[in-house]
Amino acid sequence: MRKVRLDKAQTGVVVARAIHTLDGVVLLSSGVRLTREHKDKLLNYGITEIYIEDPYSEGISIPELIREEVITEVKAQVKNLMTSPSVKVSVDAKKVGEIVEKLISNILNNEEIVASLCDVRSVDEYTFSHSVNVSVISIVTGLGIGMKGDSLHDLGIGALLHDLGKVMVDDTILKKPGSLTSAEYDEVKRHTQYGYEILKNSENISQDACDIALSHHERLDGSGYPQKLKNNEIQVPARIVAIADVYDALTTDRVYRRKMMPHDVLDYMLSLGGKHFDKNLLDAFVRHIAYYPVGTAVILNSGEKGLVSEYNPYFPNRPVVRVVMDENGHIIRNGKEVDLSQKLQYRVVAIWDI
Ligand SMILES: [Fe+2]
C-alpha cells in the first residue's frame, strides 16, 4: 500500500483505504478500481491524496499510530464540539477531556511511538483534522520529554483547542482567497486572545490549556504574537504546541499552497531551532516523526529507486527501502530491501514522483 497524489493516480489502480467524510458518508470504498468519475468526485470534495495498492507497494503496510476508525470518530466529535453554538462562550471540559483521554490511551497502547500521520482529509475538514493532529503530535512530544498524568492531559486539551478562538473571527476573513489587509491580519492574530478568553470562561479547564491558546504563536526570539514573549517566558506546553502546529500546517495541502514533504518540513524546522522553536523540544519531536513515511517513493544516491518499506526508530532519516527499479530504469521483480541504517553508503537524495 502507498499514498499518492490523486491527480497522479492512474485510473484502474486498486483503492487501498476507504475515504469518508466526517459525517460518515463513504466517498470511495476500499478494493474498488479507481475510475475517472471517482477522481472527479474526490477532487470536488477537496481530497488530494489516496491510498492505492500497486505492484510496487505489494505487501507494504503503513503503520498507524492510532487506528483510522478511532481518528475519524474523534474528528467527528471535535467537529460537533467546535460547531456547537455555545462554543463562542465556553467549552464542555468533560467532553474535551474524554476525547483527549481516548487519544492518550490509544497512543500509549502503541509499542512504537512514531507519528506518521498520513491521513487523507478534505479541505473543508481541515480545521478539525488539524486540531486532532496537533493534539496527537503534542502528546507524543510530551511523552518524549517524560510528561504524564494531568500535565499530559492538559497539554492534549490545550493542543486540541489551540485555535478555538478562530470561531470568533469572521469567516469572510478566514476564508478570504486573496491576501489580507493589515487590519484583517491583526484580527486573525487575535484568535489567540479570543481562545484564551473562551477557555478562561470555561469550568475545569486548566491554566496550561489557556496558556496554549494564548501563546502558541509566540517564538523563542520574541518575533511571535500576541505578547512577543521570549524563551522561558513562553510556557513549555505552548512551546510544544507551537512545533506541532507548524509541522501539521506545512505537511497539509491548503487552498493556497501545496503541502511540503515531511523531511523538508523537519529540515526547515530544525534550522529554526533556538530561533522560533525550543531545541530540546524539537529533538523530542523529531525522534517520533517519520522523515520518510512508509510507502514514500524515493531515489537513492545509487540511482536506484524504491519505496520506503520500514521505519528505523533510531535513524529517522535512514529507513528501509525496497528497491523496485535499477539505475538504468529497469523494473526489478521481488526487489531487494536496503536498510539505510546498516548500509551507510546509501542515502535518499530525492522523492521519486510516481
Ligand atoms: Fe493559531
Residues whose N, C-alpha, C, O or C-beta is under 5 A from the ligand:
A	BS01	LIG	H162 D163
